[in-house]
Amino acid sequence: MTQTAETLVFNPSPLRLLKLDEVKAKTSLGSSTIYRYIDDGLFPRPRKVGAMAVRWLESEVDDWIVNRPPTGRSSS
């Protein structure tokens, strides 16, 4: 009898929702830039959590930070 091992992925950190001020602090971006990037498809969309409230998933913002290409001038 052959047994196969299954790999389980466990994420120990709970989901956390961020307010705009927290997103700005984590990314060092201003509100206008964040919303422009969202419109351009370059930044995660927030989730609507109330009639006039939105929040971002911290994991999506963190992924954006990690996967963002480096900026600045290249020295050629």
PDB file with one MODEL, atoms N, CA, C and O in Angstrom:
MODEL        1
ATOM      1  N   MET A   1       0.850  -1.178   0.000  1.00  0.00           N
ATOM      2  CA  MET A   1       0.000   0.000   0.000  1.00  0.00           C
ATOM      3  C   MET A   1       0.898   1.244   0.000  1.00  0.00           C
ATOM      4  O   MET A   1       1.826   1.354   0.801  1.00  0.00           O
ATOM      5  N   THR A   2       0.613   2.147  -0.885  1.00  0.00           N
ATOM      6  CA  THR A   2       1.403   3.371  -0.998  1.00  0.00           C
ATOM      7  C   THR A   2       0.664   4.514  -0.329  1.00  0.00           C
ATOM      8  O   THR A   2      -0.526   4.730  -0.556  1.00  0.00           O
ATOM      9  N   GLN A   3       1.392   5.233   0.494  1.00  0.00           N
ATOM     10  CA  GLN A   3       0.810   6.403   1.148  1.00  0.00           C
ATOM     11  C   GLN A   3       1.437   7.661   0.572  1.00  0.00           C
ATOM     12  O   GLN A   3       2.632   7.686   0.275  1.00  0.00           O
ATOM     13  N   THR A   4       0.647   8.688   0.416  1.00  0.00           N
ATOM     14  CA  THR A   4       1.180   9.956  -0.054  1.00  0.00           C
ATOM     15  C   THR A   4       1.071  10.983   1.067  1.00  0.00           C
ATOM     16  O   THR A   4       0.115  10.991   1.843  1.00  0.00           O
ATOM     17  N   ALA A   5       2.060  11.832   1.126  1.00  0.00           N
ATOM     18  CA  ALA A   5       2.051  12.888   2.150  1.00  0.00           C
ATOM     19  C   ALA A   5       1.378  14.122   1.571  1.00  0.00           C
ATOM     20  O   ALA A   5       1.619  14.486   0.420  1.00  0.00           O
ATOM     21  N   GLU A   6       0.562  14.742   2.343  1.00  0.00           N
ATOM     22  CA  GLU A   6      -0.081  15.986   1.934  1.00  0.00           C
ATOM     23  C   GLU A   6       0.617  17.141   2.624  1.00  0.00           C
ATOM     24  O   GLU A   6       0.966  17.064   3.802  1.00  0.00           O
ATOM     25  N   THR A   7       0.811  18.198   1.883  1.00  0.00           N
ATOM     26  CA  THR A   7       1.401  19.397   2.455  1.00  0.00           C
ATOM     27  C   THR A   7       0.277  20.345   2.839  1.00  0.00           C
ATOM     28  O   THR A   7      -0.547  20.724   2.007  1.00  0.00           O
ATOM     29  N   LEU A   8       0.256  20.714   4.088  1.00  0.00           N
ATOM     30  CA  LEU A   8      -0.741  21.657   4.572  1.00  0.00           C
ATOM     31  C   LEU A   8      -0.079  23.009   4.771  1.00  0.00           C
ATOM     32  O   LEU A   8       0.999  23.115   5.356  1.00  0.00           O
ATOM     33  N   VAL A   9      -0.732  24.012   4.283  1.00  0.00           N
ATOM     34  CA  VAL A   9      -0.226  25.369   4.468  1.00  0.00           C
ATOM     35  C   VAL A   9      -1.002  25.988   5.617  1.00  0.00           C
ATOM     36  O   VAL A   9      -2.232  26.031   5.612  1.00  0.00           O
ATOM     37  N   PHE A  10      -0.264  26.458   6.584  1.00  0.00           N
ATOM     38  CA  PHE A  10      -0.886  27.053   7.764  1.00  0.00           C
ATOM     39  C   PHE A  10      -0.426  28.490   7.893  1.00  0.00           C
ATOM     40  O   PHE A  10       0.771  28.775   7.917  1.00  0.00           O
ATOM     41  N   ASN A  11      -1.379  29.378   7.976  1.00  0.00           N
ATOM     42  CA  ASN A  11      -1.067  30.794   8.141  1.00  0.00           C
ATOM     43  C   ASN A  11      -1.429  31.177   9.579  1.00  0.00           C
ATOM     44  O   ASN A  11      -2.602  31.363   9.901  1.00  0.00           O
ATOM     45  N   PRO A  12      -0.414  31.294  10.438  1.00  0.00           N
ATOM     46  CA  PRO A  12      -0.709  31.570  11.842  1.00  0.00           C
ATOM     47  C   PRO A  12      -1.187  32.996  12.128  1.00  0.00           C
ATOM     48  O   PRO A  12      -1.745  33.261  13.192  1.00  0.00           O
ATOM     49  N   SER A  13      -0.972  33.902  11.193  1.00  0.00           N
ATOM     50  CA  SER A  13      -1.378  35.282  11.466  1.00  0.00           C
ATOM     51  C   SER A  13      -2.840  35.491  11.071  1.00  0.00           C
ATOM     52  O   SER A  13      -3.255  35.097   9.981  1.00  0.00           O
ATOM     53  N   PRO A  14      -3.605  36.101  11.945  1.00  0.00           N
ATOM     54  CA  PRO A  14      -5.016  36.351  11.633  1.00  0.00           C
ATOM     55  C   PRO A  14      -5.156  37.448  10.581  1.00  0.00           C
ATOM     56  O   PRO A  14      -4.266  38.281  10.408  1.00  0.00           O
ATOM     57  N   LEU A  15      -6.279  37.432   9.889  1.00  0.00           N
ATOM     58  CA  LEU A  15      -6.545  38.500   8.924  1.00  0.00           C
ATOM     59  C   LEU A  15      -6.696  39.813   9.676  1.00  0.00           C
ATOM     60  O   LEU A  15      -7.340  39.877  10.722  1.00  0.00           O
ATOM     61  N   ARG A  16      -6.100  40.839   9.133  1.00  0.00           N
ATOM     62  CA  ARG A  16      -6.184  42.154   9.764  1.00  0.00           C
ATOM     63  C   ARG A  16      -6.573  43.167   8.709  1.00  0.00           C
ATOM     64  O   ARG A  16      -6.039  43.153   7.599  1.00  0.00           O
ATOM     65  N   LEU A  17      -7.490  44.035   9.046  1.00  0.00           N
ATOM     66  CA  LEU A  17      -7.934  45.083   8.146  1.00  0.00           C
ATOM     67  C   LEU A  17      -7.280  46.402   8.528  1.00  0.00           C
ATOM     68  O   LEU A  17      -7.199  46.746   9.708  1.00  0.00           O
ATOM     69  N   LEU A  18      -6.818  47.135   7.528  1.00  0.00           N
ATOM     70  CA  LEU A  18      -6.117  48.399   7.762  1.00  0.00           C
ATOM     71  C   LEU A  18      -6.958  49.581   7.306  1.00  0.00           C
ATOM     72  O   LEU A  18      -7.629  49.522   6.275  1.00  0.00           O
ATOM     73  N   LYS A  19      -6.915  50.650   8.085  1.00  0.00           N
ATOM     74  CA  LYS A  19      -7.510  51.921   7.683  1.00  0.00           C
ATOM     75  C   LYS A  19      -6.538  52.628   6.741  1.00  0.00           C
ATOM     76  O   LYS A  19      -5.364  52.268   6.655  1.00  0.00           O
ATOM     77  N   LEU A  20      -7.044  53.634   6.041  1.00  0.00           N
ATOM     78  CA  LEU A  20      -6.222  54.369   5.086  1.00  0.00           C
ATOM     79  C   LEU A  20      -4.954  54.923   5.737  1.00  0.00           C
ATOM     80  O   LEU A  20      -3.878  54.831   5.147  1.00  0.00           O
ATOM     81  N   ASP A  21      -5.055  55.490   6.928  1.00  0.00           N
ATOM     82  CA  ASP A  21      -3.870  56.039   7.595  1.00  0.00           C
ATOM     83  C   ASP A  21      -2.806  54.970   7.842  1.00  0.00           C
ATOM     84  O   ASP A  21      -1.610  55.250   7.760  1.00  0.00           O
ATOM     85  N   GLU A  22      -3.242  53.741   8.145  1.00  0.00           N
ATOM     86  CA  GLU A  22      -2.292  52.648   8.354  1.00  0.00           C
ATOM     87  C   GLU A  22      -1.645  52.228   7.036  1.00  0.00           C
ATOM     88  O   GLU A  22      -0.453  51.925   6.995  1.00  0.00           O
ATOM     89  N   VAL A  23      -2.430  52.211   5.964  1.00  0.00           N
ATOM     90  CA  VAL A  23      -1.893  51.879   4.645  1.00  0.00           C
ATOM     91  C   VAL A  23      -0.866  52.934   4.231  1.00  0.00           C
ATOM     92  O   VAL A  23       0.200  52.600   3.713  1.00  0.00           O
ATOM     93  N   LYS A  24      -1.188  54.197   4.460  1.00  0.00           N
ATOM     94  CA  LYS A  24      -0.260  55.281   4.139  1.00  0.00           C
ATOM     95  C   LYS A  24       1.038  55.126   4.929  1.00  0.00           C
ATOM     96  O   LYS A  24       2.123  55.312   4.377  1.00  0.00           O
ATOM     97  N   ALA A  25       0.939  54.793   6.195  1.00  0.00           N
ATOM     98  CA  ALA A  25       2.130  54.634   7.030  1.00  0.00           C
ATOM     99  C   ALA A  25       2.986  53.455   6.564  1.00  0.00           C
ATOM    100  O   ALA A  25       4.213  53.554   6.541  1.00  0.00           O
ATOM    101  N   LYS A  26       2.354  52.350   6.197  1.00  0.00           N
ATOM    102  CA  LYS A  26       3.096  51.160   5.756  1.00  0.00           C
ATOM    103  C   LYS A  26       3.775  51.376   4.412  1.00  0.00           C
ATOM    104  O   LYS A  26       4.872  50.868   4.184  1.00  0.00           O
ATOM    105  N   THR A  27       3.131  52.129   3.513  1.00  0.00           N
ATOM    106  CA  THR A  27       3.633  52.250   2.142  1.00  0.00           C
ATOM    107  C   THR A  27       4.406  53.537   1.889  1.00  0.00           C
ATOM    108  O   THR A  27       5.113  53.644   0.887  1.00  0.00           O
ATOM    109  N   SER A  28       4.284  54.503   2.771  1.00  0.00           N
ATOM    110  CA  SER A  28       4.864  55.840   2.584  1.00  0.00           C
ATOM    111  C   SER A  28       4.286  56.537   1.355  1.00  0.00           C
ATOM    112  O   SER A  28       4.948  57.367   0.731  1.00  0.00           O
ATOM    113  N   LEU A  29       3.041  56.191   1.013  1.00  0.00           N
ATOM    114  CA  LEU A  29       2.342  56.841  -0.101  1.00  0.00           C
ATOM    115  C   LEU A  29       1.263  57.750   0.453  1.00  0.00           C
ATOM    116  O   LEU A  29       0.769  57.539   1.560  1.00  0.00           O
ATOM    117  N   GLY A  30       0.902  58.753  -0.313  1.00  0.00           N
ATOM    118  CA  GLY A  30      -0.204  59.624   0.056  1.00  0.00           C
ATOM    119  C   GLY A  30      -1.524  59.046  -0.436  1.00  0.00           C
ATOM    120  O   GLY A  30      -1.548  58.115  -1.241  1.00  0.00           O
ATOM    121  N   SER A  31      -2.613  59.608   0.058  1.00  0.00           N
ATOM    122  CA  SER A  31      -3.953  59.144  -0.318  1.00  0.00           C
ATOM    123  C   SER A  31      -4.179  59.204  -1.823  1.00  0.00           C
ATOM    124  O   SER A  31      -4.678  58.247  -2.414  1.00  0.00           O
ATOM    125  N   SER A  32      -3.820  60.310  -2.438  1.00  0.00           N
ATOM    126  CA  SER A  32      -4.041  60.469  -3.881  1.00  0.00           C
ATOM    127  C   SER A  32      -3.294  59.420  -4.678  1.00  0.00           C
ATOM    128  O   SER A  32      -3.826  58.870  -5.643  1.00  0.00           O
ATOM    129  N   THR A  33      -2.063  59.140  -4.279  1.00  0.00           N
ATOM    130  CA  THR A  33      -1.265  58.135  -4.986  1.00  0.00           C
ATOM    131  C   THR A  33      -1.865  56.752  -4.811  1.00  0.00           C
ATOM    132  O   THR A  33      -1.944  55.986  -5.772  1.00  0.00           O
ATOM    133  N   ILE A  34      -2.286  56.423  -3.607  1.00  0.00           N
ATOM    134  CA  ILE A  34      -2.907  55.126  -3.361  1.00  0.00           C
ATOM    135  C   ILE A  34      -4.134  54.948  -4.252  1.00  0.00           C
ATOM    136  O   ILE A  34      -4.272  53.917  -4.911  1.00  0.00           O
ATOM    137  N   TYR A  35      -5.015  55.930  -4.279  1.00  0.00           N
ATOM    138  CA  TYR A  35      -6.229  55.811  -5.089  1.00  0.00           C
ATOM    139  C   TYR A  35      -5.926  55.833  -6.592  1.00  0.00           C
ATOM    140  O   TYR A  35      -6.624  55.183  -7.370  1.00  0.00           O
ATOM    141  N   ARG A  36      -4.905  56.568  -7.001  1.00  0.00           N
ATOM    142  CA  ARG A  36      -4.508  56.550  -8.416  1.00  0.00           C
ATOM    143  C   ARG A  36      -3.977  55.164  -8.787  1.00  0.00           C
ATOM    144  O   ARG A  36      -4.321  54.631  -9.842  1.00  0.00           O
ATOM    145  N   TYR A  37      -3.147  54.584  -7.932  1.00  0.00           N
ATOM    146  CA  TYR A  37      -2.636  53.235  -8.177  1.00  0.00           C
ATOM    147  C   TYR A  37      -3.781  52.224  -8.230  1.00  0.00           C
ATOM    148  O   TYR A  37      -3.753  51.307  -9.051  1.00  0.00           O
ATOM    149  N   ILE A  38      -4.779  52.377  -7.375  1.00  0.00           N
ATOM    150  CA  ILE A  38      -5.946  51.483  -7.413  1.00  0.00           C
ATOM    151  C   ILE A  38      -6.648  51.610  -8.758  1.00  0.00           C
ATOM    152  O   ILE A  38      -6.967  50.603  -9.390  1.00  0.00           O
ATOM    153  N   ASP A  39      -6.891  52.846  -9.203  1.00  0.00           N
ATOM    154  CA  ASP A  39      -7.556  53.078 -10.493  1.00  0.00           C
ATOM    155  C   ASP A  39      -6.755  52.499 -11.655  1.00  0.00           C
ATOM    156  O   ASP A  39      -7.326  52.047 -12.647  1.00  0.00           O
ATOM    157  N   ASP A  40      -5.424  52.515 -11.525  1.00  0.00           N
ATOM    158  CA  ASP A  40      -4.549  51.990 -12.579  1.00  0.00           C
ATOM    159  C   ASP A  40      -4.322  50.484 -12.455  1.00  0.00           C
ATOM    160  O   ASP A  40      -3.620  49.890 -13.273  1.00  0.00           O
ATOM    161  N   GLY A  41      -4.915  49.869 -11.430  1.00  0.00           N
ATOM    162  CA  GLY A  41      -4.745  48.430 -11.224  1.00  0.00           C
ATOM    163  C   GLY A  41      -3.398  48.053 -10.633  1.00  0.00           C
ATOM    164  O   GLY A  41      -2.959  46.910 -10.763  1.00  0.00           O
ATOM    165  N   LEU A  42      -2.740  49.006  -9.984  1.00  0.00           N
ATOM    166  CA  LEU A  42      -1.397  48.783  -9.447  1.00  0.00           C
ATOM    167  C   LEU A  42      -1.365  48.583  -7.936  1.00  0.00           C
ATOM    168  O   LEU A  42      -0.301  48.341  -7.367  1.00  0.00           O
ATOM    169  N   PHE A  43      -2.508  48.680  -7.291  1.00  0.00           N
ATOM    170  CA  PHE A  43      -2.557  48.575  -5.830  1.00  0.00           C
ATOM    171  C   PHE A  43      -3.825  47.817  -5.455  1.00  0.00           C
ATOM    172  O   PHE A  43      -4.833  47.921  -6.154  1.00  0.00           O
ATOM    173  N   PRO A  44      -3.791  47.054  -4.360  1.00  0.00           N
ATOM    174  CA  PRO A  44      -4.979  46.285  -3.954  1.00  0.00           C
ATOM    175  C   PRO A  44      -6.186  47.178  -3.675  1.00  0.00           C
ATOM    176  O   PRO A  44      -6.061  48.260  -3.100  1.00  0.00           O
ATOM    177  N   ARG A  45      -7.343  46.704  -4.093  1.00  0.00           N
ATOM    178  CA  ARG A  45      -8.595  47.419  -3.825  1.00  0.00           C
ATOM    179  C   ARG A  45      -9.017  47.204  -2.377  1.00  0.00           C
ATOM    180  O   ARG A  45      -8.843  46.111  -1.837  1.00  0.00           O
ATOM    181  N   PRO A  46      -9.568  48.232  -1.748  1.00  0.00           N
ATOM    182  CA  PRO A  46     -10.061  48.065  -0.375  1.00  0.00           C
ATOM    183  C   PRO A  46     -11.378  47.294  -0.370  1.00  0.00           C
ATOM    184  O   PRO A  46     -12.052  47.178  -1.393  1.00  0.00           O
ATOM    185  N   ARG A  47     -11.725  46.775   0.792  1.00  0.00           N
ATOM    186  CA  ARG A  47     -13.012  46.098   1.003  1.00  0.00           C
ATOM    187  C   ARG A  47     -13.967  47.070   1.655  1.00  0.00           C
ATOM    188  O   ARG A  47     -13.585  47.816   2.557  1.00  0.00           O
ATOM    189  N   LYS A  48     -15.194  47.065   1.207  1.00  0.00           N
ATOM    190  CA  LYS A  48     -16.219  47.909   1.821  1.00  0.00           C
ATOM    191  C   LYS A  48     -16.688  47.216   3.097  1.00  0.00           C
ATOM    192  O   LYS A  48     -17.129  46.068   3.058  1.00  0.00           O
ATOM    193  N   VAL A  49     -16.592  47.912   4.222  1.00  0.00           N
ATOM    194  CA  VAL A  49     -16.981  47.315   5.507  1.00  0.00           C
ATOM    195  C   VAL A  49     -18.143  48.050   6.159  1.00  0.00           C
ATOM    196  O   VAL A  49     -18.595  47.667   7.239  1.00  0.00           O
ATOM    197  N   GLY A  50     -18.616  49.077   5.525  1.00  0.00           N
ATOM    198  CA  GLY A  50     -19.735  49.850   6.050  1.00  0.00           C
ATOM    199  C   GLY A  50     -20.232  50.803   4.987  1.00  0.00           C
ATOM    200  O   GLY A  50     -19.693  50.855   3.881  1.00  0.00           O
ATOM    201  N   ALA A  51     -21.256  51.553   5.326  1.00  0.00           N
ATOM    202  CA  ALA A  51     -21.843  52.486   4.367  1.00  0.00           C
ATOM    203  C   ALA A  51     -20.810  53.481   3.841  1.00  0.00           C
ATOM    204  O   ALA A  51     -20.826  53.835   2.661  1.00  0.00           O
ATOM    205  N   MET A  52     -19.925  53.925   4.707  1.00  0.00           N
ATOM    206  CA  MET A  52     -18.915  54.911   4.296  1.00  0.00           C
ATOM    207  C   MET A  52     -17.529  54.533   4.797  1.00  0.00           C
ATOM    208  O   MET A  52     -16.722  55.404   5.123  1.00  0.00           O
ATOM    209  N   ALA A  53     -17.252  53.230   4.859  1.00  0.00           N
ATOM    210  CA  ALA A  53     -15.963  52.800   5.386  1.00  0.00           C
ATOM    211  C   ALA A  53     -15.377  51.692   4.514  1.00  0.00           C
ATOM    212  O   ALA A  53     -16.076  50.764   4.107  1.00  0.00           O
ATOM    213  N   VAL A  54     -14.079  51.812   4.237  1.00  0.00           N
ATOM    214  CA  VAL A  54     -13.358  50.766   3.525  1.00  0.00           C
ATOM    215  C   VAL A  54     -12.111  50.409   4.326  1.00  0.00           C
ATOM    216  O   VAL A  54     -11.600  51.209   5.110  1.00  0.00           O
ATOM    217  N   ARG A  55     -11.637  49.184   4.104  1.00  0.00           N
ATOM    218  CA  ARG A  55     -10.414  48.713   4.753  1.00  0.00           C
ATOM    219  C   ARG A  55      -9.643  47.851   3.763  1.00  0.00           C
ATOM    220  O   ARG A  55     -10.227  47.238   2.870  1.00  0.00           O
ATOM    221  N   TRP A  56      -8.325  47.812   3.929  1.00  0.00           N
ATOM    222  CA  TRP A  56      -7.457  46.981   3.107  1.00  0.00           C
ATOM    223  C   TRP A  56      -7.025  45.765   3.907  1.00  0.00           C
ATOM    224  O   TRP A  56      -6.801  45.857   5.114  1.00  0.00           O
ATOM    225  N   LEU A  57      -6.909  44.622   3.235  1.00  0.00           N
ATOM    226  CA  LEU A  57      -6.346  43.448   3.882  1.00  0.00           C
ATOM    227  C   LEU A  57      -4.846  43.678   4.054  1.00  0.00           C
ATOM    228  O   LEU A  57      -4.140  43.971   3.089  1.00  0.00           O
ATOM    229  N   GLU A  58      -4.377  43.545   5.266  1.00  0.00           N
ATOM    230  CA  GLU A  58      -2.956  43.783   5.533  1.00  0.00           C
ATOM    231  C   GLU A  58      -2.081  42.861   4.686  1.00  0.00           C
ATOM    232  O   GLU A  58      -1.033  43.284   4.197  1.00  0.00           O
ATOM    233  N   SER A  59      -2.495  41.618   4.511  1.00  0.00           N
ATOM    234  CA  SER A  59      -1.694  40.667   3.737  1.00  0.00           C
ATOM    235  C   SER A  59      -1.542  41.118   2.288  1.00  0.00           C
ATOM    236  O   SER A  59      -0.480  40.923   1.696  1.00  0.00           O
ATOM    237  N   GLU A  60      -2.582  41.719   1.704  1.00  0.00           N
ATOM    238  CA  GLU A  60      -2.486  42.207   0.329  1.00  0.00           C
ATOM    239  C   GLU A  60      -1.565  43.414   0.227  1.00  0.00           C
ATOM    240  O   GLU A  60      -0.810  43.543  -0.737  1.00  0.00           O
ATOM    241  N   VAL A  61      -1.625  44.291   1.212  1.00  0.00           N
ATOM    242  CA  VAL A  61      -0.734  45.458   1.224  1.00  0.00           C
ATOM    243  C   VAL A  61       0.710  44.988   1.408  1.00  0.00           C
ATOM    244  O   VAL A  61       1.614  45.480   0.733  1.00  0.00           O
ATOM    245  N   ASP A  62       0.927  44.041   2.317  1.00  0.00           N
ATOM    246  CA  ASP A  62       2.270  43.503   2.535  1.00  0.00           C
ATOM    247  C   ASP A  62       2.807  42.845   1.269  1.00  0.00           C
ATOM    248  O   ASP A  62       3.973  43.032   0.922  1.00  0.00           O
ATOM    249  N   ASP A  63       1.963  42.071   0.572  1.00  0.00           N
ATOM    250  CA  ASP A  63       2.383  41.445  -0.686  1.00  0.00           C
ATOM    251  C   ASP A  63       2.764  42.496  -1.717  1.00  0.00           C
ATOM    252  O   ASP A  63       3.745  42.333  -2.443  1.00  0.00           O
ATOM    253  N   TRP A  64       1.991  43.570  -1.783  1.00  0.00           N
ATOM    254  CA  TRP A  64       2.284  44.651  -2.731  1.00  0.00           C
ATOM    255  C   TRP A  64       3.656  45.254  -2.410  1.00  0.00           C
ATOM    256  O   TRP A  64       4.447  45.511  -3.318  1.00  0.00           O
ATOM    257  N   ILE A  65       3.936  45.477  -1.138  1.00  0.00           N
ATOM    258  CA  ILE A  65       5.213  46.066  -0.727  1.00  0.00           C
ATOM    259  C   ILE A  65       6.369  45.148  -1.124  1.00  0.00           C
ATOM    260  O   ILE A  65       7.366  45.605  -1.684  1.00  0.00           O
ATOM    261  N   VAL A  66       6.231  43.862  -0.835  1.00  0.00           N
ATOM    262  CA  VAL A  66       7.298  42.898  -1.115  1.00  0.00           C
ATOM    263  C   VAL A  66       7.532  42.731  -2.609  1.00  0.00           C
ATOM    264  O   VAL A  66       8.676  42.597  -3.043  1.00  0.00           O
ATOM    265  N   ASN A  67       6.470  42.737  -3.394  1.00  0.00           N
ATOM    266  CA  ASN A  67       6.586  42.457  -4.829  1.00  0.00           C
ATOM    267  C   ASN A  67       6.755  43.691  -5.696  1.00  0.00           C
ATOM    268  O   ASN A  67       6.865  43.582  -6.917  1.00  0.00           O
ATOM    269  N   ARG A  68       6.777  44.855  -5.081  1.00  0.00           N
ATOM    270  CA  ARG A  68       6.934  46.093  -5.844  1.00  0.00           C
ATOM    271  C   ARG A  68       8.366  46.199  -6.352  1.00  0.00           C
ATOM    272  O   ARG A  68       9.317  45.999  -5.596  1.00  0.00           O
ATOM    273  N   PRO A  69       8.516  46.515  -7.644  1.00  0.00           N
ATOM    274  CA  PRO A  69       9.886  46.660  -8.159  1.00  0.00           C
ATOM    275  C   PRO A  69      10.604  47.820  -7.488  1.00  0.00           C
ATOM    276  O   PRO A  69       9.968  48.798  -7.097  1.00  0.00           O
ATOM    277  N   PRO A  70      11.903  47.724  -7.354  1.00  0.00           N
ATOM    278  CA  PRO A  70      12.648  48.834  -6.740  1.00  0.00           C
ATOM    279  C   PRO A  70      12.532  50.094  -7.592  1.00  0.00           C
ATOM    280  O   PRO A  70      12.439  50.029  -8.818  1.00  0.00           O
ATOM    281  N   THR A  71      12.539  51.229  -6.921  1.00  0.00           N
ATOM    282  CA  THR A  71      12.460  52.493  -7.630  1.00  0.00           C
ATOM    283  C   THR A  71      13.781  53.222  -7.525  1.00  0.00           C
ATOM    284  O   THR A  71      14.665  52.837  -6.760  1.00  0.00           O
ATOM    285  N   GLY A  72      13.898  54.260  -8.289  1.00  0.00           N
ATOM    286  CA  GLY A  72      15.128  55.048  -8.254  1.00  0.00           C
ATOM    287  C   GLY A  72      15.846  54.954  -9.582  1.00  0.00           C
ATOM    288  O   GLY A  72      15.487  54.180 -10.469  1.00  0.00           O
ATOM    289  N   ARG A  73      16.850  55.755  -9.679  1.00  0.00           N
ATOM    290  CA  ARG A  73      17.627  55.786 -10.919  1.00  0.00           C
ATOM    291  C   ARG A  73      18.614  54.635 -10.930  1.00  0.00           C
ATOM    292  O   ARG A  73      19.216  54.293  -9.912  1.00  0.00           O
ATOM    293  N   SER A  74      18.763  54.051 -12.101  1.00  0.00           N
ATOM    294  CA  SER A  74      19.792  53.024 -12.226  1.00  0.00           C
ATOM    295  C   SER A  74      21.098  53.709 -12.590  1.00  0.00           C
ATOM    296  O   SER A  74      21.115  54.679 -13.349  1.00  0.00           O
ATOM    297  N   SER A  75      22.173  53.204 -12.052  1.00  0.00           N
ATOM    298  CA  SER A  75      23.475  53.811 -12.353  1.00  0.00           C
ATOM    299  C   SER A  75      24.063  53.116 -13.571  1.00  0.00           C
ATOM    300  O   SER A  75      24.548  51.988 -13.481  1.00  0.00           O
ATOM    301  N   SER A  76      24.016  53.795 -14.706  1.00  0.00           N
ATOM    302  CA  SER A  76      24.532  53.214 -15.961  1.00  0.00           C
ATOM    303  C   SER A  76      25.793  53.878 -16.378  1.00  0.00           C
ATOM    304  O   SER A  76      26.368  53.521 -17.407  1.00  0.00           O
TER     305      SER A  76
ENDMDL
END
